[in-house]
Amino acid sequence: MATSSGTPLGSKNLPTIDLRDHRSNVSKSIVEACDQFGFFKVINHGVPKDIIEKVQQEGFSFFAKPTFVKQQADQASPANPLGYGHKNIGALGDKGELEYLLLSTHPSYIAEKSITISDDPSRFSSAVNRYIQAVRDLTCELLELIAEGLYVKDKSVFSGLIRDVESDSLLRLNYYLPTSKDDGIGFGEHSDPQLLSILTSNNVAGLQILVEKDAWISVPADPNAFWVIVGDMLQALTNGRFVSVRHRVLTNTSKPRISMVYFGAPSLQASISAPPELLRPIGHSLYRTFTWKAYKEKLYSQGLAATRLDGFKK
């Protein structure tokens, strides 16, 4: 059984970033949040509420279907992680108390797969593509604010990886049914491999982040906000200054929880190395240069809880 250890920080002290504040203050606050937590909440983010709600409705509609119908949306497998999954996470036997739908963010992929996902493919494609565009723009804005806050000359050094037309970014809809287990594990401890993960959910809590050894903070539900998670690639690109935050999801005993997570990733052939400005504090790179493709290959060869970046240290 998972338990939430006590901590003096508490969920009320998790950093909140208001994007309507003065830009210089916002960039400074984001960097401080990434330094301290690898995680923060964004309000006044500019993503229209109806765009969020329509994708959420599409998710509820899909997950309410019989299992044999959902399986027609391509079953996620070790050879192809995209599509519908139920309890199995990854290729090495990790389990979770959830169903999910993992999608590439390319419009042509969404159009093709919507035929097997929805009774109204056009409506599904429109809702998902609008959401992806809005959240991609938010992700890029946050990455540019991070570059500014780190005093990197090229403000697009991180966001350009996401804006690349060959970006390997993903969207995952997670669905957690109520269970009889009190504080059971819905999705086990892990870090996200991409640059940033942008998450929102319905008004049901479950997400926890690890702030120090065995000290988990429960993240309160807020369907009007986004939660931003630093991933492994941003850790490498900041030369270890930011650390990808480990997190997990607990099950709920009374209400279903649905979350939508946008994973901002580079293209497969993108070269991952920190900009020169971020090498100066220690004078050298902590990590050898590698491609996102090479990192993904490592990712799929290890379990959910693995610390994958260690294999890329110099």
LUMVEXBA-677543 format. One line per 3 residues: number of its first residue (from 1); their letters; for each residue x, y, z of C-alpha. Coordinates in Angstrom, 2 decimals. Example, Ala and Ser with C-alpha at 12.3 -4.5 7.8 and 13.67 -1.06 7.14 Angstrom:
// residues 2
1 = AS = 12.30 -4.50 7.80  13.67 -1.06 7.14
***
This chain:
// residues 314
1 = MAT = 0.00 0.00 0.00  1.32 3.44 -0.90  1.46 6.07 1.81
4 = SSG = 2.11 9.78 1.65  4.97 10.67 3.99  4.71 13.83 6.02
7 = TPL = 6.70 16.83 4.79  6.93 20.44 5.98  6.41 21.65 2.43
10 = GSK = 2.89 20.36 1.86  0.85 20.69 -1.32  -0.08 24.30 -0.55
13 = NLP = 3.58 25.26 -1.00  3.94 23.85 -4.50  4.94 26.71 -6.81
16 = TID = 2.22 28.40 -8.86  3.17 30.39 -11.96  0.75 33.05 -13.21
19 = LRD = 1.54 33.70 -16.87  -0.13 37.11 -16.65  2.61 38.39 -14.36
22 = HRS = 5.52 40.47 -15.68  7.59 38.31 -18.02  10.89 38.77 -16.18
25 = NVS = 9.25 37.73 -12.91  7.64 34.73 -14.58  10.90 33.45 -16.08
28 = KSI = 12.69 33.87 -12.75  9.91 32.07 -10.86  9.83 29.17 -13.32
31 = VEA = 13.59 28.63 -13.00  13.29 28.71 -9.20  10.45 26.16 -9.35
34 = CDQ = 12.45 23.89 -11.65  15.52 24.20 -9.41  13.60 23.35 -6.25
37 = FGF = 10.92 20.91 -7.40  11.22 20.11 -11.10  7.50 20.80 -11.05
40 = FKV = 5.05 23.70 -10.96  1.44 24.73 -11.53  0.48 27.15 -14.31
43 = INH = -2.57 29.40 -14.11  -3.85 31.97 -16.61  -2.21 29.78 -19.22
46 = GVP = -4.32 30.91 -22.17  -5.66 27.50 -23.19  -9.45 27.93 -23.60
49 = KDI = -11.56 25.88 -21.21  -13.71 24.46 -24.01  -10.63 23.01 -25.74
52 = IEK = -9.70 21.15 -22.56  -13.26 19.98 -21.85  -13.84 18.64 -25.36
55 = VQQ = -10.80 16.36 -25.21  -11.79 15.24 -21.75  -15.27 14.39 -23.04
58 = EGF = -13.76 12.42 -25.93  -11.67 10.51 -23.41  -14.63 9.62 -21.20
61 = SFF = -16.58 8.54 -24.28  -13.77 6.26 -25.46  -13.06 4.63 -22.11
64 = AKP = -16.77 3.92 -21.57  -16.78 1.57 -24.58  -16.57 -2.22 -24.27
67 = TFV = -13.03 -3.57 -24.09  -13.22 -5.34 -27.46  -14.14 -2.01 -29.11
70 = KQQ = -11.30 -0.12 -27.41  -8.83 -2.78 -28.52  -9.58 -1.89 -32.14
73 = ADQ = -7.68 1.36 -31.56  -4.42 -0.61 -31.78  -3.35 -2.31 -28.61
76 = ASP = -0.18 -0.88 -27.15  2.60 -3.48 -27.21  6.37 -3.67 -26.70
79 = ANP = 6.82 -3.28 -30.45  4.44 -0.32 -30.66  3.61 1.61 -27.46
82 = LGY = 1.00 3.74 -29.24  -2.67 2.90 -28.96  -4.88 1.52 -26.22
85 = GHK = -3.41 -0.03 -23.11  -4.91 -1.64 -20.02  -2.78 -2.13 -16.88
88 = NIG = 0.38 -3.05 -18.82  2.92 -0.19 -18.84  5.91 -0.61 -21.13
91 = ALG = 7.60 -3.77 -22.31  9.04 -5.19 -19.10  6.02 -6.16 -17.06
94 = DKG = 5.26 -2.94 -15.16  1.61 -2.74 -14.15  -0.82 0.01 -13.21
97 = ELE = -4.47 0.34 -12.26  -5.44 2.29 -15.35  -6.45 2.32 -18.98
100 = YLL = -4.78 4.69 -21.39  -4.72 5.90 -24.97  -1.29 6.97 -26.22
103 = LST = -1.23 9.02 -29.42  1.35 10.59 -31.68  0.67 14.31 -32.02
106 = HPS = 1.01 14.43 -35.81  -2.33 15.48 -37.40  -2.12 12.76 -40.06
109 = YIA = -1.75 10.10 -37.35  -4.70 11.53 -35.40  -6.86 11.55 -38.53
112 = EKS = -5.98 7.93 -39.32  -6.48 6.57 -35.80  -9.64 8.55 -35.04
115 = ITI = -11.56 6.13 -37.27  -10.91 3.29 -34.81  -11.21 5.45 -31.69
118 = SDD = -14.40 7.44 -32.14  -17.91 7.07 -33.53  -17.40 10.59 -34.87
121 = PSR = -13.81 10.66 -36.20  -14.05 14.23 -37.45  -15.16 15.51 -34.05
124 = FSS = -12.43 13.53 -32.28  -9.70 14.73 -34.66  -10.80 18.34 -34.35
127 = AVN = -10.91 18.24 -30.54  -7.56 16.49 -30.16  -5.70 18.55 -32.77
130 = RYI = -6.93 21.83 -31.26  -5.82 20.66 -27.83  -2.41 19.54 -29.07
133 = QAV = -1.79 22.85 -30.83  -2.78 24.88 -27.77  -0.71 22.82 -25.34
136 = RDL = 2.27 22.69 -27.71  2.23 26.48 -27.85  2.08 26.61 -24.04
139 = TCE = 4.99 24.17 -23.78  7.11 26.23 -26.16  6.28 29.43 -24.28
142 = LLE = 7.38 27.83 -21.01  10.60 26.54 -22.58  11.40 30.00 -23.92
145 = LIA = 10.76 31.50 -20.48  13.12 28.90 -19.04  15.81 29.84 -21.57
148 = EGL = 15.38 33.51 -20.66  15.55 32.74 -16.94  18.76 30.76 -17.47
151 = YVK = 20.25 33.63 -19.54  20.70 31.47 -22.61  21.31 33.65 -25.66
154 = DKS = 19.21 31.56 -28.08  15.74 31.70 -26.54  14.50 28.99 -28.91
157 = VFS = 17.22 26.48 -28.00  14.68 24.29 -26.15  11.39 25.24 -27.79
160 = GLI = 12.81 24.67 -31.27  13.06 20.97 -30.48  9.30 20.86 -29.89
163 = RDV = 8.37 23.07 -32.85  10.30 20.80 -35.22  7.79 19.24 -37.64
166 = ESD = 9.40 15.86 -36.89  8.94 16.28 -33.14  8.22 12.96 -31.42
169 = SLL = 5.79 14.54 -28.95  2.92 12.43 -27.60  -0.50 12.84 -26.00
172 = RLN = -1.70 10.31 -23.46  -5.19 10.06 -21.98  -5.15 8.16 -18.68
175 = YYL = -8.30 6.73 -17.10  -8.33 5.49 -13.50  -11.47 3.70 -12.34
178 = PTS = -12.40 3.82 -8.65  -10.96 0.81 -6.82  -11.46 -0.88 -3.48
181 = KDD = -7.80 -0.29 -2.66  -7.12 2.66 -0.40  -4.10 4.51 -1.81
184 = GIG = -3.24 1.78 -4.30  -0.78 2.50 -7.08  -2.49 3.62 -10.28
187 = FGE = 0.77 4.44 -12.10  4.08 3.64 -10.43  7.03 5.86 -9.59
190 = HSD = 8.92 7.15 -12.63  10.38 10.17 -14.35  9.24 11.31 -17.78
193 = PQL = 11.85 11.00 -20.53  10.88 14.07 -22.60  11.65 17.79 -22.01
196 = LSI = 8.41 18.85 -20.33  5.15 17.08 -19.56  2.03 19.25 -19.39
199 = LTS = -0.75 17.64 -17.38  -4.33 18.45 -16.49  -7.13 16.30 -15.11
202 = NNV = -10.73 16.34 -14.01  -11.47 17.43 -10.45  -10.10 14.22 -8.89
205 = AGL = -6.70 14.09 -7.19  -4.15 11.28 -7.37  -0.85 12.70 -8.63
208 = QIL = 2.08 12.78 -6.21  5.63 14.09 -6.65  8.76 12.99 -4.81
211 = VEK = 10.56 15.95 -3.21  13.18 14.04 -1.25  13.85 10.44 -0.33
214 = DAW = 10.50 8.81 0.49  8.75 12.20 0.91  5.76 12.36 -1.41
217 = ISV = 3.61 15.46 -1.86  0.02 15.00 -2.99  -0.93 17.38 -5.79
220 = PAD = -4.44 18.83 -5.42  -6.79 18.55 -8.37  -7.41 21.75 -10.32
223 = PNA = -9.14 21.28 -13.69  -8.48 24.93 -14.56  -4.70 24.67 -14.29
226 = FWV = -1.84 22.74 -15.85  0.88 20.96 -13.93  4.33 21.05 -15.54
229 = IVG = 6.84 18.25 -15.00  10.55 18.51 -15.83  11.68 15.49 -17.85
232 = DML = 14.97 13.72 -18.46  15.77 15.62 -21.66  15.52 18.99 -19.93
235 = QAL = 17.79 17.67 -17.20  20.39 16.80 -19.85  19.88 20.08 -21.73
238 = TNG = 20.43 22.10 -18.54  23.52 20.01 -17.76  21.96 18.59 -14.64
241 = RFV = 20.87 21.90 -13.13  17.23 20.86 -13.34  16.44 17.32 -12.24
244 = SVR = 13.56 15.35 -13.72  11.02 14.90 -10.95  9.89 11.43 -9.96
247 = HRV = 6.15 11.08 -9.63  3.34 8.54 -9.38  -0.45 8.32 -9.32
250 = LTN = -2.55 6.83 -6.53  -5.96 5.32 -7.12  -9.19 6.81 -5.81
253 = TSK = -11.87 4.80 -4.05  -14.91 6.86 -5.03  -14.53 8.68 -8.36
256 = PRI = -12.97 7.98 -11.77  -10.00 10.16 -12.70  -9.06 11.17 -16.22
259 = SMV = -5.88 13.04 -17.06  -4.42 14.34 -20.30  -0.64 14.55 -20.57
262 = YFG = 1.26 16.22 -23.40  4.86 14.99 -23.60  7.03 17.55 -25.40
265 = APS = 9.82 15.66 -27.18  12.44 16.36 -29.86  12.69 14.58 -33.19
268 = LQA = 14.27 11.14 -33.20  17.48 12.43 -34.78  17.77 15.55 -32.58
271 = SIS = 21.13 15.88 -30.87  20.84 16.40 -27.12  23.55 18.57 -25.57
274 = APP = 23.46 21.55 -23.23  24.04 25.03 -24.69  27.45 26.60 -23.89
277 = ELL = 26.02 29.01 -21.31  24.91 26.09 -19.15  28.33 24.40 -19.14
280 = RPI = 30.08 27.33 -17.46  29.24 26.66 -13.81  31.23 23.41 -13.84
283 = GHS = 33.20 23.88 -17.06  32.19 20.70 -18.84  29.20 18.61 -19.85
286 = LYR = 27.95 15.96 -17.44  26.48 13.95 -20.31  27.80 12.73 -23.61
289 = TFT = 25.96 13.98 -26.69  23.23 11.57 -27.76  20.11 11.47 -29.91
292 = WKA = 16.54 11.19 -28.73  16.31 7.95 -30.71  19.21 6.44 -28.73
295 = YKE = 17.58 7.53 -25.49  14.25 5.97 -26.44  15.99 2.68 -27.19
298 = KLY = 17.47 2.79 -23.69  14.09 3.75 -22.28  12.31 0.72 -23.71
301 = SQG = 15.03 -1.64 -22.47  14.52 -0.67 -18.82  11.70 -0.75 -16.30
304 = LAA = 9.39 2.11 -15.44  11.30 3.22 -12.32  14.79 3.17 -13.90
307 = TRL = 17.08 6.21 -13.71  17.91 6.22 -17.39  20.15 9.28 -17.70
310 = DGF = 22.88 7.62 -15.65  23.73 5.56 -18.71  24.54 8.73 -20.67
313 = KK = 26.92 10.33 -18.19  30.49 10.93 -19.29
***
